Each structure stands twice: as structure tokens, then as C-alpha cells.
């Protein structure tokens, strides 16, 4: 079995932390399961994150490592965390802002450092993405079941599509987009029949659920994904373009789909109203924004919008210009690094790298009209995408390196000597 990458940290605690990471990635929608420890609110997802990070920290402590492993994004991450901390104090509701800071920044970034360290081999990456496949497929099936139930009852509203757990079909769509991108990558770039079958099934399940959210932002993003396939995966050009053509023909024959498409003009007008309100809030506080959970807009006098429906405006209004700049650096630099390394990837790293970059592309285009990242599940998705690209880049850099170079890299990452002959976890 191929083991591209540097040796995995050894020991049972590292092994438990790695499997806990897989479980956490599979269970992202479970932030909807909530309870309190006394006055402190928490979720099932947060509990899994705490367990994963605790296992990892204790494991590193036991081998003598006292600091997080270095990454190329340490400085913008520190800037983003600092901007978020300031946004907690700027916000009118400090308690609510602290909860968002914990859920959208501290915990996902902690999980990012865990993933960068523990996902070393292509086997580790494969397990991580298969865990994501299992969790996202189960969630998609649950949403499909709710949709079918509503369809049978003639209760489908295209402006508020039936969905499970999240209560908003747009949140479902934005969560499923990275899963759809990885499924497409697994189908198109998988080396084995098993991988391609997994990709096809994953794509069918998540793709169907994604389309039935009736999210126009997702439809826009999917056209961008088609363009990406045409440019980067030439042998799939004809098939993908033909599939899109057939899909458009079918869509024109589905009354629900057409009912959603004819609302495009109204949606554009509504987005412009929200954007104008966000710009007004930014003009009043251009440096610091209004603080976490500080934005609210009574849209058309009936709906309370808590985000400006644009990825970049949301960061600016919530965490200020420094937070926006720090996030932008991570968002665009990781893609630059990823596309530089992608032509040199092989094995499952090729699947993982393309899937991560395609997912970020989907979010970029959907982020023009909505606010991906700003939920518990999506913030973790983002940092796992970033970790995936960095891990693949490291693996390719070391693939042909001499053993001594690999050993030095291992020591730099772990901060302690590691015996390469030890059985890996």
C-alpha cells in the first residue's frame, strides 16, 4: 500500500485522536444536537471536537511536544483570531459573540492543526474523506426523505425547500457543496473501480439533495464547477457538458424547478438591499465592524437577516477589516499553493487536492450571494479543506526526498525525534 507522506505519529493516543478526527468530520451536522453543562451551552459536535483535540494535545505532551506544528498560515491565523477576539468586545452581546468565536474560530482552527499533524499518509486522507462521505451521504438521505414526504403531502415551497435538521435549505446546500466536490473528484480521478463506485454513489446522493434545496447560489456555483472540470480534467469534458445539457432540459420540464428559476430577479433585488445595508454598517465602523453576532437587518420588514448574504461582506461586518484580510489571505493563498502542487500529485492525494480546491471554488461563487463558513459545520469544513491542501503539498514535496530529509521533516513537524521504523498508528 502506498504511504506517501511522512511517518504518522506513533502511540495509541495518536491513533485514538486520528479516529476521533474521522468521527468528528463525519458528524458535522450534529451541531444541531444541543444541551447545556450548567449555564454553558454546547453541542454534540463540539463535544467531539473537544475530545479529539484533548486526545491529540495529551498525546503530543507525552512525547515532549509543547507547541502546535508550524504551518504557512500561522500569521494570518493569529491575525484572524485576534480580530475575532476584538469582535467579541465590540459586539453588543458579549456572551453570544463569545459563543460564535468559540464555534467558528477557536474550535475549527484547533481541528485544523490536529488534521495537519495527524493526516500524513494517503491512507489517512482516504479514511478522512470516506468519513466525510458517510456523514454527508447520511445527511443528504435524511434531507431527501423529508423532501419526498413533503412532496407527497403537496407541501413543497421552493422558496423554503423542505430540509432536515438545519431549518434552512441554503445551509444544507452550502454544507453539501464540499461533499459534492469531493464526490466528483473521487469519481473522475479515482484509480480503482471501488473508488469510482464510491464517488458515483456519493455524487448521486449529495447531488440530488443539493439540487432539491432549490438554492440558486448552488446552481451558480455548479456552473463554475463544470467550467473547472472542462479546464482541469479534459477527458471528462464531453460527459460533463452533455450531463449539464440533459439536466437543463429536464429542469425546464419540472414545474418546481421553473418556479424557483423565475424568482431570480426578485432575489437579485433582495440581495442588493441587503448589500446596501451591510455597506452602511461598514461605513459606520470600517475598521472593527459591528462585532460577532452584531449584524441584523429587517429584510422587507418581515425577515431578520443575521448575515449580509455575501462571504466577504460578512467577514468585514463581523470581524472588521483585519479579520477580512486575514481570511482572504488563507482563502486565496491555499488555492494558489494547491493548484501549483496539483499537477504533481498522485494516488489519493490527487483526488483530495482537486476536491478541496473545487470545494473552495464552489464556496467562492456561492459566497457572492450567501455566507458560507458562518456555521459550525461549514467553518470546520473550511479548515479541513485548507489542511487537506497543505498535507498533500507536504506529501508531494517529500515523495522523492531522501530518507534523511524525510526524517528531518518529521522532527521539524513533531518537535521531537521519531523512530521511523516504529509501527505506524
C-alpha positions as CSV (number, residue, x, y, z in Angstrom):
1,X,0.0,0.0,0.0
2,X,1.3,3.5,-0.9
3,X,2.3,5.5,2.1
4,X,3.2,8.8,0.5
5,X,3.9,11.4,3.3
6,X,6.0,11.4,6.4
7,X,5.6,8.8,9.1
8,X,2.5,9.1,11.3
9,X,2.9,9.9,15.0
10,X,3.1,6.7,16.9
11,X,1.2,5.6,20.0
12,X,-2.3,4.6,20.9
13,X,-3.4,8.2,21.9
14,X,-2.4,9.5,18.4
15,X,-4.3,6.6,16.9
16,X,-7.4,7.4,19.0
17,X,-7.1,11.1,18.2
18,X,-7.0,10.3,14.5
19,X,-10.1,8.1,14.6
20,X,-11.8,10.8,16.7
21,X,-11.0,13.2,13.9
22,X,-12.6,11.0,11.4
23,X,-15.7,10.7,13.5
24,X,-15.9,14.4,14.0
25,X,-15.7,15.1,10.3
26,X,-18.5,12.5,9.7
27,X,-20.7,14.1,12.4
28,X,-20.6,17.8,11.3
29,X,-24.4,18.2,11.1
30,X,-24.7,17.1,14.7
31,X,-24.1,20.6,15.9
32,X,-27.9,20.7,15.9
33,X,-27.9,18.4,18.9
34,X,-27.7,20.9,21.8
35,X,-27.6,20.8,25.6
36,X,-26.1,22.7,28.5
37,X,-23.4,22.0,31.1
38,X,-24.9,24.2,33.7
39,X,-25.0,27.7,32.2
40,X,-22.6,26.8,29.4
41,X,-24.3,25.7,26.1
42,X,-22.7,23.0,23.9
43,X,-23.4,20.7,21.1
44,X,-22.7,17.1,20.2
45,X,-20.3,18.3,17.5
46,X,-18.4,20.5,20.0
47,X,-18.1,17.6,22.4
48,X,-16.4,15.5,19.7
49,X,-14.1,18.4,18.8
50,X,-13.1,18.8,22.5
51,X,-12.4,15.0,22.8
52,X,-10.4,15.0,19.6
53,X,-8.3,18.0,20.5
54,X,-7.8,16.8,24.1
55,X,-6.6,13.3,22.9
56,X,-4.2,15.0,20.5
57,X,-2.8,17.5,22.9
58,X,-2.2,14.8,25.6
59,X,-0.5,12.6,23.0
60,X,1.9,15.4,21.9
61,X,2.6,16.3,25.5
62,X,3.6,12.7,26.3
63,X,6.2,12.7,23.5
64,X,7.6,16.1,24.6
65,X,6.0,18.4,22.1
66,X,4.8,21.6,23.7
67,X,3.6,23.8,20.7
68,X,1.4,23.4,17.6
69,X,3.2,22.3,14.5
70,X,4.1,25.2,12.2
71,X,2.1,25.9,9.0
72,X,2.4,28.5,6.3
73,X,-0.8,30.2,7.7
74,X,0.2,30.8,11.3
75,X,0.5,34.6,10.9
76,X,-2.9,35.1,9.2
77,X,-4.5,32.7,11.6
78,X,-3.2,34.7,14.6
79,X,-4.5,37.8,12.9
80,X,-7.9,36.2,12.4
81,X,-8.1,35.0,16.0
82,X,-7.0,38.5,17.2
83,X,-9.7,40.2,15.1
84,X,-12.3,37.7,16.3
85,X,-11.3,38.4,19.9
86,X,-11.7,42.1,19.3
87,X,-15.0,41.5,17.7
88,X,-16.2,39.8,20.9
89,X,-15.6,43.0,22.8
90,X,-17.1,45.2,20.1
91,X,-20.3,43.2,19.9
92,X,-23.3,44.3,22.0
93,X,-24.0,40.7,23.2
94,X,-20.6,39.6,24.6
95,X,-21.8,36.2,25.7
96,X,-23.4,35.4,22.3
97,X,-20.3,36.7,20.5
98,X,-18.0,34.6,22.6
99,X,-20.0,31.5,21.7
100,X,-19.6,32.3,18.0
101,X,-15.9,33.0,18.4
102,X,-15.5,29.6,20.1
103,X,-17.6,27.7,17.5
104,X,-16.5,29.5,14.3
105,X,-12.8,30.2,15.0
106,X,-11.2,28.6,18.1
107,X,-12.5,25.1,17.6
108,X,-12.2,24.8,13.8
109,X,-8.7,26.2,13.8
110,X,-7.7,23.8,16.6
111,X,-9.0,21.0,14.5
112,X,-7.0,22.3,11.5
113,X,-3.8,21.9,13.5
114,X,-4.8,18.4,14.5
115,X,-5.6,17.4,11.0
116,X,-2.3,18.8,9.5
117,X,-0.4,16.7,12.0
118,X,-2.3,13.5,12.1
119,X,-3.2,13.1,8.4
120,X,0.2,12.1,7.0
121,X,-0.3,9.1,4.6
122,X,-2.7,8.8,1.7
123,X,-4.4,6.0,3.8
124,X,-5.1,8.7,6.5
125,X,-6.5,11.0,3.9
126,X,-8.7,8.3,2.3
127,X,-10.2,7.4,5.7
128,X,-10.9,11.1,6.4
129,X,-12.7,11.7,3.1
130,X,-14.6,8.4,3.4
131,X,-15.8,9.5,6.8
132,X,-16.9,12.8,5.3
133,X,-18.6,10.7,2.5
134,X,-20.5,8.6,5.1
135,X,-21.6,11.6,7.2
136,X,-22.6,13.8,4.2
137,X,-24.4,11.0,2.5
138,X,-26.4,10.1,5.6
139,X,-27.4,13.7,6.0
140,X,-28.3,14.0,2.3
141,X,-30.5,10.9,2.5
142,X,-32.3,12.4,5.5
143,X,-33.0,15.6,3.6
144,X,-34.2,13.5,0.6
145,X,-36.6,11.6,2.9
146,X,-38.0,14.9,4.2
147,X,-38.4,16.3,0.7
148,X,-40.2,13.2,-0.5
149,X,-42.5,13.3,2.5
150,X,-43.3,17.0,1.7
151,X,-43.8,16.2,-2.0
152,X,-46.3,13.5,-1.2
153,X,-48.2,16.0,1.0
154,X,-48.1,18.7,-1.7
155,X,-46.2,20.9,0.8
156,X,-43.0,21.8,-1.1
157,X,-42.3,25.5,-1.1
158,X,-39.4,26.3,-3.5
159,X,-38.6,29.4,-1.5
160,X,-38.2,27.4,1.7
161,X,-37.4,23.9,0.5
162,X,-38.1,21.0,2.9
163,X,-34.9,20.0,4.8
164,X,-33.8,18.1,7.8
165,X,-32.1,19.4,11.0
166,X,-30.9,22.8,9.7
167,X,-34.2,24.6,9.2
168,X,-32.8,26.5,6.1
169,X,-32.2,24.9,2.8
170,X,-29.4,27.3,2.0
171,X,-27.4,26.0,4.9
172,X,-27.9,22.5,3.7
173,X,-26.7,23.4,0.2
174,X,-23.6,25.1,1.4
175,X,-22.7,22.2,3.7
176,X,-23.2,19.7,0.8
177,X,-21.1,21.6,-1.8
178,X,-17.7,20.4,-0.5
179,X,-19.1,16.9,-0.3
180,X,-20.3,17.1,-3.9
181,X,-16.8,18.4,-5.0
182,X,-15.0,15.5,-3.3
183,X,-17.5,13.1,-4.7
184,X,-16.8,14.4,-8.2
185,X,-13.1,14.2,-7.6
186,X,-13.4,10.6,-6.4
187,X,-15.4,9.6,-9.4
188,X,-13.3,11.3,-12.0
189,X,-9.8,10.8,-10.5
190,X,-10.1,7.6,-8.5
191,X,-7.6,5.0,-9.6
192,X,-9.6,1.9,-8.7
193,X,-13.1,0.7,-9.6
194,X,-14.1,0.7,-5.9
195,X,-13.1,4.4,-5.6
196,X,-15.0,5.3,-8.7
197,X,-18.1,3.4,-7.5
198,X,-17.9,5.2,-4.1
199,X,-17.6,8.5,-6.0
200,X,-20.5,7.8,-8.2
201,X,-22.8,6.8,-5.3
202,X,-21.7,9.8,-3.2
203,X,-22.2,12.1,-6.1
204,X,-25.7,10.8,-6.9
205,X,-26.8,11.1,-3.3
206,X,-25.4,14.5,-2.4
207,X,-26.0,15.9,-5.9
208,X,-29.7,15.0,-5.8
209,X,-30.1,16.5,-2.3
210,X,-28.2,19.6,-3.4
211,X,-30.4,20.3,-6.4
212,X,-33.5,19.8,-4.3
213,X,-32.5,22.5,-1.9
214,X,-33.5,24.9,-4.8
215,X,-30.5,27.1,-3.8
216,X,-29.8,29.5,-6.7
217,X,-26.4,30.2,-5.2
218,X,-25.6,26.5,-5.5
219,X,-26.8,26.4,-9.1
220,X,-24.4,29.3,-9.9
221,X,-21.6,27.5,-8.1
222,X,-22.2,24.3,-10.0
223,X,-21.8,26.0,-13.4
224,X,-18.4,27.2,-12.1
225,X,-17.6,23.7,-11.2
226,X,-18.4,22.5,-14.7
227,X,-16.0,25.1,-16.1
228,X,-13.3,23.8,-13.7
229,X,-13.8,20.2,-14.9
230,X,-13.6,21.3,-18.5
231,X,-10.3,23.1,-17.9
232,X,-8.6,20.7,-15.5
233,X,-10.0,17.2,-16.3
234,X,-10.1,17.2,-20.1
235,X,-11.2,13.5,-20.5
236,X,-14.5,14.4,-18.7
237,X,-15.3,17.5,-20.8
238,X,-17.8,15.9,-23.2
239,X,-19.5,13.8,-20.5
240,X,-20.0,16.7,-18.1
241,X,-21.2,19.2,-20.7
242,X,-23.6,16.6,-22.0
243,X,-24.9,15.9,-18.5
244,X,-25.4,19.6,-17.9
245,X,-27.3,19.9,-21.2
246,X,-29.6,17.0,-20.3
247,X,-30.1,18.4,-16.8
248,X,-31.1,21.8,-18.2
249,X,-33.6,20.2,-20.5
250,X,-35.1,18.2,-17.6
251,X,-35.2,21.3,-15.4
252,X,-37.3,23.1,-17.9
253,X,-39.9,20.4,-17.7
254,X,-40.1,20.4,-13.9
255,X,-42.6,22.9,-12.6
256,X,-41.0,23.2,-9.1
257,X,-37.6,24.0,-10.7
258,X,-39.0,26.6,-13.1
259,X,-40.9,28.2,-10.3
260,X,-37.6,28.7,-8.5
261,X,-35.8,30.0,-11.5
262,X,-38.3,32.7,-12.3
263,X,-37.6,34.3,-8.8
264,X,-34.0,35.2,-9.9
265,X,-34.9,38.8,-10.5
266,X,-36.6,39.2,-7.1
267,X,-33.6,37.5,-5.4
268,X,-31.1,39.9,-7.1
269,X,-33.1,42.9,-5.9
270,X,-33.3,41.5,-2.4
271,X,-29.5,40.8,-2.3
272,X,-28.8,44.4,-3.4
273,X,-31.0,45.7,-0.5
274,X,-29.0,43.5,2.0
275,X,-25.7,44.5,0.5
276,X,-26.5,48.2,0.7
277,X,-27.5,47.8,4.4
278,X,-24.2,46.0,5.0
279,X,-22.2,48.7,3.4
280,X,-24.0,51.3,5.6
281,X,-23.0,49.3,8.7
282,X,-19.4,49.1,7.4
283,X,-19.3,52.8,6.7
284,X,-20.2,53.4,10.4
285,X,-17.4,51.1,11.6
286,X,-15.0,50.3,8.8
287,X,-12.1,49.1,10.9
288,X,-13.7,46.9,13.5
289,X,-17.1,46.1,12.0
290,X,-20.1,45.7,14.3
291,X,-18.8,42.6,16.2
292,X,-19.7,39.0,16.2
293,X,-23.5,38.5,16.1
294,X,-23.7,42.3,15.8
295,X,-25.3,42.5,12.4
296,X,-29.1,42.4,11.9
297,X,-31.3,43.7,9.1
298,X,-35.1,43.5,8.9
299,X,-35.4,42.5,5.3
300,X,-38.6,43.8,3.7
301,X,-39.9,44.3,7.2
302,X,-40.6,40.7,7.8
303,X,-37.3,38.6,7.8
304,X,-34.4,39.2,10.2
305,X,-31.1,38.7,8.3
306,X,-28.2,38.0,10.6
307,X,-25.6,38.0,7.8
308,X,-25.2,40.2,4.7
309,X,-25.5,37.2,2.2
310,X,-22.0,37.7,0.9
311,X,-19.0,35.9,2.2
312,X,-16.7,38.9,2.1
313,X,-19.2,41.4,3.5
314,X,-20.0,39.0,6.3
315,X,-16.3,38.8,7.4
316,X,-15.9,42.6,7.1
317,X,-19.0,43.4,9.1
318,X,-18.5,40.7,11.8
319,X,-14.7,40.8,12.4
320,X,-13.5,44.0,10.8
321,X,-11.0,44.8,8.1
322,X,-8.2,42.8,9.7
323,X,-10.3,39.7,10.0
324,X,-11.4,40.0,6.4
325,X,-7.8,40.4,5.2
326,X,-6.6,37.5,7.2
327,X,-9.3,35.2,6.0
328,X,-8.8,36.4,2.4
329,X,-5.0,35.5,2.6
330,X,-5.8,32.0,3.7
331,X,-8.6,31.5,1.2
332,X,-6.7,32.6,-1.9
333,X,-3.1,31.6,-0.9
334,X,-4.2,28.0,-0.2
335,X,-5.7,27.8,-3.7
336,X,-2.6,29.2,-5.2
337,X,-0.5,26.6,-3.4
338,X,-3.0,23.9,-4.2
339,X,-3.1,24.5,-7.9
340,X,0.7,24.7,-8.0
341,X,1.1,21.3,-6.4
342,X,-2.0,19.6,-8.1
343,X,-0.2,18.6,-11.4
344,X,2.4,16.8,-9.4
345,X,0.0,14.8,-7.1
346,X,-0.6,11.1,-7.4
347,X,-2.7,8.5,-5.8
348,X,-5.4,9.6,-3.5
349,X,-3.6,12.9,-2.9
350,X,-4.8,13.9,-6.4
351,X,-8.4,13.2,-5.5
352,X,-8.1,15.1,-2.2
353,X,-6.3,18.1,-3.6
354,X,-8.7,18.6,-6.6
355,X,-11.7,18.0,-4.3
356,X,-10.5,20.7,-1.8
357,X,-9.8,23.2,-4.5
358,X,-13.1,22.6,-6.2
359,X,-15.0,22.9,-2.9
360,X,-13.3,26.3,-2.3
361,X,-14.3,27.4,-5.9
362,X,-17.9,26.4,-5.1
363,X,-17.9,28.4,-2.0
364,X,-16.3,31.4,-3.7
365,X,-19.2,31.6,-6.2
366,X,-21.9,30.8,-3.7
367,X,-20.3,33.3,-1.4
368,X,-21.2,36.1,-3.9
369,X,-24.8,35.7,-2.8
370,X,-24.6,34.0,0.6
371,X,-22.3,33.5,3.6
372,X,-20.6,30.1,3.6
373,X,-18.3,29.5,6.5
374,X,-20.6,31.1,9.0
375,X,-22.0,28.0,10.7
376,X,-20.5,25.4,12.9
377,X,-20.2,22.7,10.2
378,X,-19.0,25.0,7.4
379,X,-16.3,26.6,9.5
380,X,-14.8,23.2,10.2
381,X,-15.2,22.2,6.6
382,X,-13.2,25.2,5.5
383,X,-10.3,24.5,7.8
384,X,-10.3,20.8,6.8
385,X,-10.1,21.9,3.2
386,X,-7.1,24.1,4.0
387,X,-5.4,21.2,5.9
388,X,-6.0,18.8,3.0
389,X,-4.1,21.0,0.6
390,X,-1.2,21.6,3.0
391,X,-0.9,17.9,3.8
392,X,-1.0,17.0,0.1
393,X,1.6,19.6,-0.6
394,X,3.9,18.2,2.1
395,X,3.4,14.6,0.9
396,X,4.3,15.5,-2.7
397,X,7.3,17.5,-1.6
398,X,8.7,14.6,0.3
399,X,7.6,11.8,-2.1
400,X,11.0,11.6,-3.7
401,X,13.1,13.0,-0.9
402,X,16.0,11.0,0.6
403,X,15.3,9.2,3.9
404,X,17.3,11.7,5.9
405,X,15.3,14.6,4.5
406,X,12.1,12.9,5.5
407,X,13.5,12.2,8.9
408,X,14.4,15.9,9.4
409,X,11.0,17.0,8.2
410,X,9.4,14.6,10.7
411,X,11.5,16.0,13.5
412,X,10.6,19.6,12.5
413,X,6.9,18.8,12.4
414,X,6.8,16.9,15.7
415,X,9.4,18.9,17.5
416,X,10.9,15.6,18.9
417,X,12.9,12.7,17.4
418,X,10.8,9.9,15.9
419,X,11.9,6.4,15.1
420,X,11.0,5.8,11.5
421,X,11.0,2.0,12.0
422,X,8.3,2.2,14.6
423,X,4.9,0.7,13.6
424,X,2.7,3.5,12.5
425,X,-0.7,4.1,14.2
